[in-house]
Each structure stands twice: as structure tokens, then as C-alpha cells.
């Protein structure tokens, strides 16, 4: 378990949740979610979950065959904005959702 009540581990865990996995609040108290994964650094997958006041929010992403696949679980009573690299942001209501976007690695872009 990671404590957000201690600065150093909390700051690291917050960065992992928001930047690597892409799961964060879009409004105070997680009334809305922002799903914005930004794969990089050689990582090919990540996942994170957070117990919001509305229920468990989850994000998992995987890179394979030039495609980013993101699975999002949105708790009842809230919505998420899903912002994938190279795609227009979209909204997702409560439930389990899967999104796809093309993805090129840094090596492929050069």
C-alpha cells in the first residue's frame, strides 16, 4: 500500500498514477476522472486503480503491434475524459470501456 500522506512516497505514487498509468482527477474529489496515459521510456504496459468516493476507478494500458489499448473502469455517478495520444478526447460514462489509438515508439518516430 502506498500512502499519499507522506510527501516522498506520495509524490512518487501520484506521478505513477497520473503520468505513467494516466489516472487522475478532473474535478475535486474525483467527481470527474481524467484518463491521460503517456507511454514512454520503454514501458509497454501499466495499470493503476484508485478508490474514489464513488467507487473504484481503474486504468490499464498496453502497447502492442503499433497500437495503444486502454481499458478504463468508471464508477457509477461520474464520467471520465479519455485523452489518448494522437486522438481527440472522448467522454466515458460509468462502466468498463476499451479504447484504441495508433502508437509509434520513440525509435519509430526518428
C-alpha positions in Angstrom: 0.0 0.0 0.0 1.2 3.5 -0.8 0.5 6.4 1.5 -0.3 9.8 0.0 0.2 11.2 3.5 4.0 11.1 3.3 5.5 13.5 0.8 8.2 11.5 -0.9 6.4 8.2 -1.5 3.1 10.1 -2.0 4.6 12.3 -4.7 6.2 9.3 -6.5 2.9 7.3 -6.4 0.9 10.3 -7.6 3.3 10.7 -10.6 3.0 7.0 -11.4 -0.8 7.1 -11.2 -1.3 10.3 -13.2 1.6 10.2 -15.7 2.5 6.6 -16.3 -0.9 4.9 -15.8 -2.8 8.1 -16.7 -5.4 8.1 -13.9 -6.2 11.3 -12.2 -9.0 13.6 -11.1 -10.5 16.1 -13.5 -12.6 17.7 -10.7 -12.2 17.9 -6.9 -12.9 14.7 -5.0 -12.7 12.7 -8.2 -16.2 13.9 -9.3 -14.8 13.5 -12.8 -11.8 11.5 -14.0 -9.1 12.3 -16.4 -7.6 9.3 -18.2 -4.4 10.5 -20.0 -1.7 7.8 -20.3 1.5 8.9 -22.0 3.5 5.7 -22.7 7.3 6.1 -23.0 10.6 5.2 -21.6 10.4 1.7 -23.0 7.3 0.7 -20.9 4.8 -1.5 -22.8 2.1 -1.6 -20.2 0.8 -0.1 -16.9 -2.2 -0.2 -14.7 -3.5 1.6 -11.7 -6.6 1.8 -9.5 -7.9 4.4 -7.1 -10.7 4.1 -4.5 -12.7 7.3 -5.2 -15.7 8.4 -3.0 -17.9 6.9 -5.8 -16.2 3.6 -6.2 -13.1 2.0 -7.7 -11.6 3.7 -10.8 -9.2 1.7 -12.9 -7.0 2.2 -15.9 -4.8 -0.3 -17.7 -2.9 0.2 -21.0 -0.8 -1.9 -23.2 1.3 -1.2 -26.3 1.4 -4.0 -29.0 1.8 -4.0 -32.7 1.8 -0.2 -33.0 -1.4 0.2 -31.1 -2.2 1.6 -27.7 -5.1 -0.3 -26.0 -6.6 1.4 -22.9 -9.2 -0.2 -20.6 -11.0 2.1 -18.2 -13.4 1.3 -15.4 -15.5 4.4 -14.4 -17.5 4.2 -11.1 -21.2 4.9 -11.0 -22.3 8.5 -10.8 -19.2 10.0 -12.5 -17.7 10.3 -16.0 -14.2 10.3 -17.4 -12.5 12.2 -20.1 -10.2 9.9 -22.0 -7.3 11.7 -23.7 -5.1 9.4 -25.8 -2.0 10.5 -27.7 -2.9 11.4 -31.3 -6.7 11.2 -30.7 -9.4 13.6 -29.8 -10.5 13.4 -26.1 -13.7 11.5 -25.6 -16.1 11.0 -22.6 -17.0 7.8 -21.0 -19.8 7.1 -18.5 -19.9 4.5 -15.8 -18.8 1.0 -16.6 -16.0 -0.8 -18.4 -14.7 0.8 -21.6 -11.9 -0.1 -24.1 -10.2 2.5 -26.4 -7.6 2.1 -29.1 -5.2 4.5 -30.7 -2.2 4.1 -33.0 1.1 4.5 -31.2 4.6 4.8 -32.5 7.6 4.3 -30.2 10.3 7.0 -30.0 12.6 4.8 -32.1 9.9 4.6 -34.9 9.4 8.3 -34.9 13.1 9.0 -35.6 
